[in-house]
């Protein structure tokens, strides 16, 4: 494991469960959970490099129908 991040996702109304299911199928996604609050789905993702992580988010996650916004939060080891 090189880079780990949490991706916070906002969805269209009523789409959270569908989005979480589709995101969970993407290689590199460890977990996708429906949540309540300002975000609808929280995803844990892992990749070898920051560039690979970006490709997962931009080329795979953001293309899923029903997603309106994402916020990627890389994990840091302090």
TILO-944704 format. One record per atom (N, C-alpha, C): residue number from 1; residue in one letter; chain; atom name; z negated, x negated, y. Coordinates in nm, 3 decimals. Example, Ala and Ser with C-alpha at 12.3 -4.5 7.8 and 13.67 -1.06 7.14 Angstrom:
2
num:1, residu:A, chaine:A, atome:N, pz:-0.780, px:-1.319, py:-0.569 $
num:1, residu:A, chaine:A, atome:CA, pz:-0.780, px:-1.230, py:-0.450 $
num:1, residu:A, chaine:A, atome:C, pz:-0.780, px:-1.320, py:-0.330 $
num:2, residu:S, chaine:A, atome:N, pz:-0.708, px:-1.285, py:-0.225 $
num:2, residu:S, chaine:A, atome:CA, pz:-0.714, px:-1.367, py:-0.106 $
num:2, residu:S, chaine:A, atome:C, pz:-0.787, px:-1.290, py:0.003 $
end
This chain:
78
num:1, residu:X, chaine:A, atome:N, pz:0.000, px:-0.085, py:-0.119 $
num:1, residu:X, chaine:A, atome:CA, pz:0.000, px:0.000, py:0.000 $
num:1, residu:X, chaine:A, atome:C, pz:0.000, px:-0.089, py:0.124 $
num:2, residu:X, chaine:A, atome:N, pz:0.098, px:-0.069, py:0.212 $
num:2, residu:X, chaine:A, atome:CA, pz:0.104, px:-0.145, py:0.334 $
num:2, residu:X, chaine:A, atome:C, pz:0.049, px:-0.071, py:0.453 $
num:3, residu:X, chaine:A, atome:N, pz:0.102, px:0.048, py:0.480 $
num:3, residu:X, chaine:A, atome:CA, pz:0.065, px:0.127, py:0.597 $
num:3, residu:X, chaine:A, atome:C, pz:0.030, px:0.268, py:0.552 $
num:4, residu:X, chaine:A, atome:N, pz:-0.078, px:0.319, py:0.610 $
num:4, residu:X, chaine:A, atome:CA, pz:-0.120, px:0.455, py:0.579 $
num:4, residu:X, chaine:A, atome:C, pz:-0.134, px:0.531, py:0.710 $
num:5, residu:X, chaine:A, atome:N, pz:-0.101, px:0.660, py:0.710 $
num:5, residu:X, chaine:A, atome:CA, pz:-0.111, px:0.740, py:0.832 $
num:5, residu:X, chaine:A, atome:C, pz:-0.139, px:0.885, py:0.797 $
num:6, residu:X, chaine:A, atome:N, pz:-0.194, px:0.955, py:0.895 $
num:6, residu:X, chaine:A, atome:CA, pz:-0.208, px:1.099, py:0.888 $
num:6, residu:X, chaine:A, atome:C, pz:-0.106, px:1.158, py:0.982 $
num:7, residu:X, chaine:A, atome:N, pz:-0.034, px:1.259, py:0.935 $
num:7, residu:X, chaine:A, atome:CA, pz:0.065, px:1.327, py:1.017 $
num:7, residu:X, chaine:A, atome:C, pz:0.015, px:1.469, py:1.040 $
num:8, residu:X, chaine:A, atome:N, pz:-0.008, px:1.502, py:1.165 $
num:8, residu:X, chaine:A, atome:CA, pz:-0.054, px:1.635, py:1.203 $
num:8, residu:X, chaine:A, atome:C, pz:0.068, px:1.718, py:1.238 $
num:9, residu:X, chaine:A, atome:N, pz:0.079, px:1.836, py:1.179 $
num:9, residu:X, chaine:A, atome:CA, pz:0.200, px:1.917, py:1.192 $
num:9, residu:X, chaine:A, atome:C, pz:0.167, px:2.055, py:1.248 $
num:10, residu:X, chaine:A, atome:N, pz:0.244, px:2.095, py:1.348 $
num:10, residu:X, chaine:A, atome:CA, pz:0.240, px:2.232, py:1.396 $
num:10, residu:X, chaine:A, atome:C, pz:0.362, px:2.302, py:1.339 $
num:11, residu:X, chaine:A, atome:N, pz:0.343, px:2.427, py:1.297 $
num:11, residu:X, chaine:A, atome:CA, pz:0.453, px:2.503, py:1.237 $
num:11, residu:X, chaine:A, atome:C, pz:0.475, px:2.634, py:1.312 $
num:12, residu:X, chaine:A, atome:N, pz:0.585, px:2.697, py:1.281 $
num:12, residu:X, chaine:A, atome:CA, pz:0.608, px:2.833, py:1.327 $
num:12, residu:X, chaine:A, atome:C, pz:0.504, px:2.923, py:1.261 $
num:13, residu:X, chaine:A, atome:N, pz:0.474, px:3.034, py:1.323 $
num:13, residu:X, chaine:A, atome:CA, pz:0.375, px:3.128, py:1.269 $
num:13, residu:X, chaine:A, atome:C, pz:0.416, px:3.170, py:1.128 $
num:14, residu:X, chaine:A, atome:N, pz:0.320, px:3.162, py:1.036 $
num:14, residu:X, chaine:A, atome:CA, pz:0.343, px:3.206, py:0.899 $
num:14, residu:X, chaine:A, atome:C, pz:0.415, px:3.105, py:0.810 $
num:15, residu:X, chaine:A, atome:N, pz:0.441, px:2.985, py:0.858 $
num:15, residu:X, chaine:A, atome:CA, pz:0.518, px:2.887, py:0.780 $
num:15, residu:X, chaine:A, atome:C, pz:0.433, px:2.773, py:0.723 $
num:16, residu:X, chaine:A, atome:N, pz:0.304, px:2.769, py:0.752 $
num:16, residu:X, chaine:A, atome:CA, pz:0.221, px:2.655, py:0.713 $
num:16, residu:X, chaine:A, atome:C, pz:0.223, px:2.629, py:0.562 $
num:17, residu:X, chaine:A, atome:N, pz:0.205, px:2.731, py:0.482 $
num:17, residu:X, chaine:A, atome:CA, pz:0.199, px:2.711, py:0.336 $
num:17, residu:X, chaine:A, atome:C, pz:0.332, px:2.658, py:0.282 $
num:18, residu:X, chaine:A, atome:N, pz:0.441, px:2.713, py:0.330 $
num:18, residu:X, chaine:A, atome:CA, pz:0.573, px:2.669, py:0.286 $
num:18, residu:X, chaine:A, atome:C, pz:0.599, px:2.525, py:0.328 $
num:19, residu:X, chaine:A, atome:N, pz:0.564, px:2.492, py:0.452 $
num:19, residu:X, chaine:A, atome:CA, pz:0.583, px:2.356, py:0.502 $
num:19, residu:X, chaine:A, atome:C, pz:0.500, px:2.258, py:0.420 $
num:20, residu:X, chaine:A, atome:N, pz:0.373, px:2.290, py:0.395 $
num:20, residu:X, chaine:A, atome:CA, pz:0.286, px:2.201, py:0.319 $
num:20, residu:X, chaine:A, atome:C, pz:0.343, px:2.175, py:0.179 $
num:21, residu:X, chaine:A, atome:N, pz:0.394, px:2.277, py:0.116 $
num:21, residu:X, chaine:A, atome:CA, pz:0.451, px:2.262, py:-0.018 $
num:21, residu:X, chaine:A, atome:C, pz:0.573, px:2.171, py:-0.016 $
num:22, residu:X, chaine:A, atome:N, pz:0.661, px:2.190, py:0.083 $
num:22, residu:X, chaine:A, atome:CA, pz:0.782, px:2.108, py:0.092 $
num:22, residu:X, chaine:A, atome:C, pz:0.750, px:1.964, py:0.128 $
num:23, residu:X, chaine:A, atome:N, pz:0.655, px:1.945, py:0.220 $
num:23, residu:X, chaine:A, atome:CA, pz:0.617, px:1.809, py:0.260 $
num:23, residu:X, chaine:A, atome:C, pz:0.556, px:1.733, py:0.143 $
num:24, residu:X, chaine:A, atome:N, pz:0.476, px:1.801, py:0.062 $
num:24, residu:X, chaine:A, atome:CA, pz:0.409, px:1.737, py:-0.051 $
num:24, residu:X, chaine:A, atome:C, pz:0.508, px:1.679, py:-0.151 $
num:25, residu:X, chaine:A, atome:N, pz:0.632, px:1.726, py:-0.152 $
num:25, residu:X, chaine:A, atome:CA, pz:0.733, px:1.679, py:-0.246 $
num:25, residu:X, chaine:A, atome:C, pz:0.801, px:1.550, py:-0.200 $
num:26, residu:X, chaine:A, atome:N, pz:0.777, px:1.508, py:-0.077 $
num:26, residu:X, chaine:A, atome:CA, pz:0.844, px:1.389, py:-0.022 $
num:26, residu:X, chaine:A, atome:C, pz:0.781, px:1.262, py:-0.078 $
num:27, residu:X, chaine:A, atome:N, pz:0.861, px:1.169, py:-0.129 $
num:27, residu:X, chaine:A, atome:CA, pz:0.806, px:1.042, py:-0.175 $
num:27, residu:X, chaine:A, atome:C, pz:0.734, px:0.970, py:-0.060 $
num:28, residu:X, chaine:A, atome:N, pz:0.616, px:0.920, py:-0.087 $
num:28, residu:X, chaine:A, atome:CA, pz:0.535, px:0.855, py:0.015 $
num:28, residu:X, chaine:A, atome:C, pz:0.425, px:0.944, py:0.068 $
num:29, residu:X, chaine:A, atome:N, pz:0.438, px:1.074, py:0.046 $
num:29, residu:X, chaine:A, atome:CA, pz:0.333, px:1.167, py:0.087 $
num:29, residu:X, chaine:A, atome:C, pz:0.230, px:1.173, py:-0.024 $
num:30, residu:X, chaine:A, atome:N, pz:0.107, px:1.140, py:0.011 $
num:30, residu:X, chaine:A, atome:CA, pz:-0.004, px:1.139, py:-0.085 $
num:30, residu:X, chaine:A, atome:C, pz:-0.065, px:1.278, py:-0.098 $
num:31, residu:X, chaine:A, atome:N, pz:-0.077, px:1.347, py:0.016 $
num:31, residu:X, chaine:A, atome:CA, pz:-0.142, px:1.477, py:0.017 $
num:31, residu:X, chaine:A, atome:C, pz:-0.093, px:1.557, py:0.137 $
num:32, residu:X, chaine:A, atome:N, pz:-0.079, px:1.687, py:0.122 $
num:32, residu:X, chaine:A, atome:CA, pz:-0.045, px:1.777, py:0.232 $
num:32, residu:X, chaine:A, atome:C, pz:-0.134, px:1.900, py:0.220 $
num:33, residu:X, chaine:A, atome:N, pz:-0.208, px:1.930, py:0.326 $
num:33, residu:X, chaine:A, atome:CA, pz:-0.306, px:2.039, py:0.323 $
num:33, residu:X, chaine:A, atome:C, pz:-0.282, px:2.136, py:0.438 $
num:34, residu:X, chaine:A, atome:N, pz:-0.293, px:2.267, py:0.410 $
num:34, residu:X, chaine:A, atome:CA, pz:-0.295, px:2.367, py:0.517 $
num:34, residu:X, chaine:A, atome:C, pz:-0.433, px:2.360, py:0.581 $
num:35, residu:X, chaine:A, atome:N, pz:-0.438, px:2.367, py:0.713 $
num:35, residu:X, chaine:A, atome:CA, pz:-0.566, px:2.364, py:0.784 $
num:35, residu:X, chaine:A, atome:C, pz:-0.564, px:2.469, py:0.895 $
num:36, residu:X, chaine:A, atome:N, pz:-0.681, px:2.493, py:0.954 $
num:36, residu:X, chaine:A, atome:CA, pz:-0.688, px:2.580, py:1.071 $
num:36, residu:X, chaine:A, atome:C, pz:-0.714, px:2.494, py:1.194 $
num:37, residu:X, chaine:A, atome:N, pz:-0.690, px:2.549, py:1.310 $
num:37, residu:X, chaine:A, atome:CA, pz:-0.710, px:2.476, py:1.434 $
num:37, residu:X, chaine:A, atome:C, pz:-0.578, px:2.455, py:1.504 $
num:38, residu:X, chaine:A, atome:N, pz:-0.571, px:2.354, py:1.591 $
num:38, residu:X, chaine:A, atome:CA, pz:-0.448, px:2.334, py:1.669 $
num:38, residu:X, chaine:A, atome:C, pz:-0.329, px:2.287, py:1.584 $
num:39, residu:X, chaine:A, atome:N, pz:-0.357, px:2.232, py:1.466 $
num:39, residu:X, chaine:A, atome:CA, pz:-0.249, px:2.191, py:1.375 $
num:39, residu:X, chaine:A, atome:C, pz:-0.257, px:2.279, py:1.251 $
num:40, residu:X, chaine:A, atome:N, pz:-0.143, px:2.295, py:1.185 $
num:40, residu:X, chaine:A, atome:CA, pz:-0.134, px:2.386, py:1.071 $
num:40, residu:X, chaine:A, atome:C, pz:-0.133, px:2.314, py:0.937 $
num:41, residu:X, chaine:A, atome:N, pz:-0.084, px:2.190, py:0.936 $
num:41, residu:X, chaine:A, atome:CA, pz:-0.077, px:2.110, py:0.814 $
num:41, residu:X, chaine:A, atome:C, pz:-0.115, px:1.967, py:0.850 $
num:42, residu:X, chaine:A, atome:N, pz:-0.196, px:1.905, py:0.764 $
num:42, residu:X, chaine:A, atome:CA, pz:-0.227, px:1.763, py:0.779 $
num:42, residu:X, chaine:A, atome:C, pz:-0.178, px:1.691, py:0.654 $
num:43, residu:X, chaine:A, atome:N, pz:-0.106, px:1.582, py:0.677 $
num:43, residu:X, chaine:A, atome:CA, pz:-0.043, px:1.507, py:0.569 $
num:43, residu:X, chaine:A, atome:C, pz:-0.097, px:1.365, py:0.568 $
num:44, residu:X, chaine:A, atome:N, pz:-0.126, px:1.313, py:0.450 $
num:44, residu:X, chaine:A, atome:CA, pz:-0.156, px:1.171, py:0.434 $
num:44, residu:X, chaine:A, atome:C, pz:-0.034, px:1.107, py:0.372 $
num:45, residu:X, chaine:A, atome:N, pz:0.018, px:1.001, py:0.437 $
num:45, residu:X, chaine:A, atome:CA, pz:0.138, px:0.934, py:0.388 $
num:45, residu:X, chaine:A, atome:C, pz:0.114, px:0.784, py:0.379 $
num:46, residu:X, chaine:A, atome:N, pz:0.185, px:0.719, py:0.288 $
num:46, residu:X, chaine:A, atome:CA, pz:0.176, px:0.574, py:0.270 $
num:46, residu:X, chaine:A, atome:C, pz:0.316, px:0.517, py:0.258 $
num:47, residu:X, chaine:A, atome:N, pz:0.333, px:0.395, py:0.312 $
num:47, residu:X, chaine:A, atome:CA, pz:0.461, px:0.325, py:0.303 $
num:47, residu:X, chaine:A, atome:C, pz:0.434, px:0.175, py:0.307 $
num:48, residu:X, chaine:A, atome:N, pz:0.534, px:0.098, py:0.272 $
num:48, residu:X, chaine:A, atome:CA, pz:0.520, px:-0.048, py:0.274 $
num:48, residu:X, chaine:A, atome:C, pz:0.513, px:-0.104, py:0.415 $
num:49, residu:X, chaine:A, atome:N, pz:0.593, px:-0.049, py:0.506 $
num:49, residu:X, chaine:A, atome:CA, pz:0.598, px:-0.100, py:0.644 $
num:49, residu:X, chaine:A, atome:C, pz:0.590, px:0.016, py:0.742 $
num:50, residu:X, chaine:A, atome:N, pz:0.566, px:-0.017, py:0.868 $
num:50, residu:X, chaine:A, atome:CA, pz:0.565, px:0.085, py:0.974 $
num:50, residu:X, chaine:A, atome:C, pz:0.703, px:0.150, py:0.984 $
num:51, residu:X, chaine:A, atome:N, pz:0.807, px:0.070, py:0.971 $
num:51, residu:X, chaine:A, atome:CA, pz:0.943, px:0.126, py:0.975 $
num:51, residu:X, chaine:A, atome:C, pz:0.966, px:0.226, py:0.863 $
num:52, residu:X, chaine:A, atome:N, pz:0.920, px:0.193, py:0.743 $
num:52, residu:X, chaine:A, atome:CA, pz:0.935, px:0.286, py:0.631 $
num:52, residu:X, chaine:A, atome:C, pz:0.857, px:0.414, py:0.655 $
num:53, residu:X, chaine:A, atome:N, pz:0.739, px:0.401, py:0.713 $
num:53, residu:X, chaine:A, atome:CA, pz:0.659, px:0.519, py:0.745 $
num:53, residu:X, chaine:A, atome:C, pz:0.733, px:0.606, py:0.847 $
num:54, residu:X, chaine:A, atome:N, pz:0.789, px:0.541, py:0.949 $
num:54, residu:X, chaine:A, atome:CA, pz:0.866, px:0.616, py:1.048 $
num:54, residu:X, chaine:A, atome:C, pz:0.983, px:0.689, py:0.988 $
num:55, residu:X, chaine:A, atome:N, pz:1.048, px:0.627, py:0.891 $
num:55, residu:X, chaine:A, atome:CA, pz:1.161, px:0.692, py:0.823 $
num:55, residu:X, chaine:A, atome:C, pz:1.116, px:0.815, py:0.747 $
num:56, residu:X, chaine:A, atome:N, pz:1.000, px:0.808, py:0.684 $
num:56, residu:X, chaine:A, atome:CA, pz:0.946, px:0.925, py:0.613 $
num:56, residu:X, chaine:A, atome:C, pz:0.928, px:1.040, py:0.712 $
num:57, residu:X, chaine:A, atome:N, pz:0.866, px:1.010, py:0.826 $
num:57, residu:X, chaine:A, atome:CA, pz:0.836, px:1.116, py:0.923 $
num:57, residu:X, chaine:A, atome:C, pz:0.963, px:1.169, py:0.989 $
num:58, residu:X, chaine:A, atome:N, pz:1.045, px:1.080, py:1.041 $
num:58, residu:X, chaine:A, atome:CA, pz:1.162, px:1.123, py:1.118 $
num:58, residu:X, chaine:A, atome:C, pz:1.275, px:1.175, py:1.029 $
num:59, residu:X, chaine:A, atome:N, pz:1.302, px:1.107, py:0.919 $
num:59, residu:X, chaine:A, atome:CA, pz:1.417, px:1.143, py:0.835 $
num:59, residu:X, chaine:A, atome:C, pz:1.386, px:1.247, py:0.729 $
num:60, residu:X, chaine:A, atome:N, pz:1.260, px:1.268, py:0.701 $
num:60, residu:X, chaine:A, atome:CA, pz:1.226, px:1.363, py:0.594 $
num:60, residu:X, chaine:A, atome:C, pz:1.138, px:1.476, py:0.645 $
num:61, residu:X, chaine:A, atome:N, pz:1.021, px:1.444, py:0.697 $
num:61, residu:X, chaine:A, atome:CA, pz:0.925, px:1.547, py:0.736 $
num:61, residu:X, chaine:A, atome:C, pz:0.981, px:1.634, py:0.849 $
num:62, residu:X, chaine:A, atome:N, pz:1.028, px:1.574, py:0.956 $
num:62, residu:X, chaine:A, atome:CA, pz:1.070, px:1.650, py:1.073 $
num:62, residu:X, chaine:A, atome:C, pz:1.192, px:1.737, py:1.048 $
num:63, residu:X, chaine:A, atome:N, pz:1.261, px:1.717, py:0.939 $
num:63, residu:X, chaine:A, atome:CA, pz:1.379, px:1.798, py:0.907 $
num:63, residu:X, chaine:A, atome:C, pz:1.345, px:1.927, py:0.833 $
num:64, residu:X, chaine:A, atome:N, pz:1.220, px:1.944, py:0.796 $
num:64, residu:X, chaine:A, atome:CA, pz:1.180, px:2.064, py:0.721 $
num:64, residu:X, chaine:A, atome:C, pz:1.177, px:2.183, py:0.816 $
num:65, residu:X, chaine:A, atome:N, pz:1.241, px:2.289, py:0.773 $
num:65, residu:X, chaine:A, atome:CA, pz:1.248, px:2.411, py:0.852 $
num:65, residu:X, chaine:A, atome:C, pz:1.107, px:2.469, py:0.873 $
num:66, residu:X, chaine:A, atome:N, pz:1.078, px:2.508, py:0.994 $
num:66, residu:X, chaine:A, atome:CA, pz:0.949, px:2.568, py:1.027 $
num:66, residu:X, chaine:A, atome:C, pz:0.856, px:2.475, py:1.100 $
num:67, residu:X, chaine:A, atome:N, pz:0.887, px:2.345, py:1.104 $
num:67, residu:X, chaine:A, atome:CA, pz:0.803, px:2.250, py:1.176 $
num:67, residu:X, chaine:A, atome:C, pz:0.846, px:2.250, py:1.323 $
num:68, residu:X, chaine:A, atome:N, pz:0.748, px:2.261, py:1.412 $
num:68, residu:X, chaine:A, atome:CA, pz:0.778, px:2.260, py:1.555 $
num:68, residu:X, chaine:A, atome:C, pz:0.737, px:2.130, py:1.622 $
num:69, residu:X, chaine:A, atome:N, pz:0.636, px:2.060, py:1.566 $
num:69, residu:X, chaine:A, atome:CA, pz:0.589, px:1.936, py:1.628 $
num:69, residu:X, chaine:A, atome:C, pz:0.510, px:1.854, py:1.527 $
num:70, residu:X, chaine:A, atome:N, pz:0.521, px:1.721, py:1.539 $
num:70, residu:X, chaine:A, atome:CA, pz:0.439, px:1.632, py:1.456 $
num:70, residu:X, chaine:A, atome:C, pz:0.370, px:1.528, py:1.545 $
num:71, residu:X, chaine:A, atome:N, pz:0.257, px:1.482, py:1.496 $
num:71, residu:X, chaine:A, atome:CA, pz:0.183, px:1.373, py:1.560 $
num:71, residu:X, chaine:A, atome:C, pz:0.141, px:1.278, py:1.450 $
num:72, residu:X, chaine:A, atome:N, pz:0.189, px:1.154, py:1.455 $
num:72, residu:X, chaine:A, atome:CA, pz:0.159, px:1.056, py:1.351 $
num:72, residu:X, chaine:A, atome:C, pz:0.045, px:0.967, py:1.397 $
num:73, residu:X, chaine:A, atome:N, pz:-0.059, px:0.955, py:1.312 $
num:73, residu:X, chaine:A, atome:CA, pz:-0.178, px:0.877, py:1.344 $
num:73, residu:X, chaine:A, atome:C, pz:-0.195, px:0.767, py:1.238 $
num:74, residu:X, chaine:A, atome:N, pz:-0.148, px:0.645, py:1.267 $
num:74, residu:X, chaine:A, atome:CA, pz:-0.163, px:0.537, py:1.170 $
num:74, residu:X, chaine:A, atome:C, pz:-0.311, px:0.501, py:1.152 $
num:75, residu:X, chaine:A, atome:N, pz:-0.346, px:0.466, py:1.031 $
num:75, residu:X, chaine:A, atome:CA, pz:-0.482, px:0.422, py:0.999 $
num:75, residu:X, chaine:A, atome:C, pz:-0.495, px:0.275, py:1.036 $
num:76, residu:X, chaine:A, atome:N, pz:-0.605, px:0.240, py:1.102 $
num:76, residu:X, chaine:A, atome:CA, pz:-0.633, px:0.100, py:1.135 $
num:76, residu:X, chaine:A, atome:C, pz:-0.760, px:0.058, py:1.065 $
num:77, residu:X, chaine:A, atome:N, pz:-0.765, px:-0.067, py:1.027 $
num:77, residu:X, chaine:A, atome:CA, pz:-0.885, px:-0.120, py:0.961 $
num:77, residu:X, chaine:A, atome:C, pz:-0.956, px:-0.210, py:1.061 $
num:78, residu:X, chaine:A, atome:N, pz:-1.063, px:-0.159, py:1.119 $
num:78, residu:X, chaine:A, atome:CA, pz:-1.138, px:-0.235, py:1.221 $
num:78, residu:X, chaine:A, atome:C, pz:-1.248, px:-0.317, py:1.159 $
end
